[in-house]
Amino acid sequence: MSDAGKEGAILVAVDPQKAQYCADLVATIVVSQYSKEHGLSTADALRKIMRTKTYEVLQDPESRLCFESAESILDMLRDEEEGNWDAWLSV
């Protein structure tokens, strides 16, 4: 994730409504890319992603995952699918 967990990082208060908008925006990009990578319809990709821990974390404004790039979130989805939790946790 962002520098929030790093020593000396400064956390700025985030409006939960704006964080949700950001999460929805990045989720749209992630679903589109995921559907292309897996040959799924957008609806099927969305259903699959919504059942993941990555999506659950993305929807939590306090996680600040919505401020990461779509590619980082796609990497987390790949790690989760592969059961590579050490890599998943390192983002």
C-alpha positions, 0 to 999 in steps of 0.5 A: 500500500501507500507510505501509510505503514512506513516509518515517518509517514504522515497520514492525512484525513480522507473524506470517506465519501471521496475515498469511496468514489476513488475505490469505485473508480479504481475498481472499474479500471481493475474489473475492465483489465481483469475481464480482458486478462481472463476472457470474462464478461465485465459482469462475470469479472465483477462477480468474481472480484467482489468475492475476494479479500482484495476487493473487501480491503479496497472497499474499506476507506481506512485501508487507503488501497484505493490510492494505489494503482490499478496495476498494484491491485491487479497484482494483489488479485493475482497473488490472492488467486495463487494463494501467495499471501506473503506477496499480497500482504506486502503491497 
